[in-house]
């Protein structure tokens, strides 16, 4: 994937969601098997109010959604 100045939030079957901060390098991910994924792409300024801290704290990082938005978000994600 080419670097794009966005924050990605992804929810996968049977997995906790992830938040991928703005990346500054080219990355690669191999997807295999079957299942479903929901992804939401935020412009950095659009994600900043949810993060509650400077965007640089998640640049080039992949975090669990619960680390960023709290444990209640995991309950909501699995209920949907």
Contact map, one row per residue, 1 for C-alpha under 8 A:
11100000000000000000000001111000000000000000000000000000000000000000000000000000
11110000000000000000000011100000000000000000000000000000000000000000000000000000
11111000000000000000011111100000000000000000000000000000000000000000000000000000
01111100000000000000011000000000000000000000000000000000000000000000000000000000
00111110000000000000011000000000000000000011000000000000000000000000000000000000
00011111000000000000111000000000000000001111000000000000000000000000000000000000
00001111100000000011110000000000000000001111001000000000000000000000000000000000
00000111110000000111100000000000000000111100000000000000000000000000000000000000
00000011111000001111000000000000000000111100000000000000000000001000000000000000
00000001111100001110000000000000000011110000000000000000000000000000000000000000
00000000111110111100000000000000000011100000000000000000000000000000000000001000
00000000011111111000000000000000001111000000000000000000000000000000000000000000
00000000001111100000000000000000001110000000000000000000000000000000000000000000
00000000000111110000000000000000000000000000000000000000000000000000000000000000
00000000001111111000000000000000000000000000000000000000000000000000000000000000
00000000001101111100000000000000000000000000000000000000000000011100000001000000
00000000111100111110000000000000000000000000000000000000000000011100000001001000
00000001111000011111000000000000000000000000000000000000000001111000000000000000
00000011110000001111100000000000000000000000000000000000000001111001000000000000
00000011100000000111111000000000000000000000000000000000010111100000000000000000
00000111000000000011111000000000000000000000000000000010011111000000000000000000
00111110000000000001111100000000000000000001000000000000011110000000000000000000
00111100000000000001111111000000000000000000000000000000001110000000000000000000
00100000000000000000011111000000000000000000000000000000001100000000000000000000
01100000000000000000001111100000000000000000000000000000000000000000000000000000
11100000000000000000001111110000000000000000000000000000000000000000000000000000
11100000000000000000000011111000000000000000000000000000000000000000000000000000
10000000000000000000000001111100000000000000000000000000000000000000000000000000
10000000000000000000000000111110000000000000000000000000000000000000000000000000
00000000000000000000000000011111000000000000000000000000000000000000000000000000
00000000000000000000000000001111100000000000000000000000000000000000000000000000
00000000000000000000000000000111110000000000000000000000000000000000000000000000
00000000000000000000000000000011111000000000000000000000000000000000000000000000
00000000000000000000000000000001111100000000000000000000000000000000000000000000
00000000000110000000000000000000111110000000000000000000000000000000000000000000
00000000000110000000000000000000011111000000000000000000000000000000000000000000
00000000011110000000000000000000001111100000000000000000000000000000000000000000
00000000011100000000000000000000000111110000000000000000000000000000000000000000
00000001111000000000000000000000000011111000000000000000000000000000000000000000
00000001110000000000000000000000000001111100000000000000000000000000000000000000
00000111100000000000000000000000000000111110000000000000000000000000000000000000
00000111100000000000000000000000000000011111111000000000000000000000000000000000
00001110000000000000000000000000000000001111111000000000000000000000000000000000
00001110000000000000010000000000000000000111111100000010000000000000000000000000
00000000000000000000000000000000000000000111111110000000000000000000000000000000
00000000000000000000000000000000000000000111111110000000000000000000000000000000
00000010000000000000000000000000000000000111111111100000000000000000000000000000
00000000000000000000000000000000000000000001111111111110000000000000000000000000
00000000000000000000000000000000000000000000111111111000000000000000000000000000
00000000000000000000000000000000000000000000001111110000000000000000100000000000
00000000000000000000000000000000000000000000001111111110000000000001100000000000
00000000000000000000000000000000000000000000000111111100000000000000000000000000
00000000000000000000000000000000000000000000000110111110100000000000000000000000
00000000000000000000000000000000000000000000000100111111100000000000000000000000
00000000000000000000100000000000000000000001000100101111111000000000000000000000
00000000000000000000000000000000000000000000000000000111111000000000000000000000
00000000000000000000000000000000000000000000000000001111111000000000000000000000
00000000000000000001110000000000000000000000000000000011111111100000000000000000
00000000000000000000111100000000000000000000000000000011111110000000000000000000
00000000000000000001111100000000000000000000000000000000011111000000000000000000
00000000000000000001111000000000000000000000000000000000011111100000000000000000
00000000000000000111100000000000000000000000000000000000010111110000000000000000
00000000000000000111000000000000000000000000000000000000010011111011000000000000
00000000000000011110000000000000000000000000000000000000000001111111000000000000
00000000100000011110000000000000000000000000000000000000000000111111110011000000
00000000000000011000000000000000000000000000000000000000000000011111111111000000
00000000000000000000000000000000000000000000000000000000000000111111111000000000
00000000000000000010000000000000000000000000000000100000000000111111110000000000
00000000000000000000000000000000000000000000000001100000000000001111111110000000
00000000000000000000000000000000000000000000000000000000000000001111111111000000
00000000000000000000000000000000000000000000000000000000000000000110111111100000
00000000000000000000000000000000000000000000000000000000000000000100111111110000
00000000000000000000000000000000000000000000000000000000000000001100111111111000
00000000000000011000000000000000000000000000000000000000000000001100011111111100
00000000000000000000000000000000000000000000000000000000000000000000001111111110
00000000000000000000000000000000000000000000000000000000000000000000000111111111
00000000001000001000000000000000000000000000000000000000000000000000000011111111
00000000000000000000000000000000000000000000000000000000000000000000000001111111
00000000000000000000000000000000000000000000000000000000000000000000000000111111
00000000000000000000000000000000000000000000000000000000000000000000000000011111
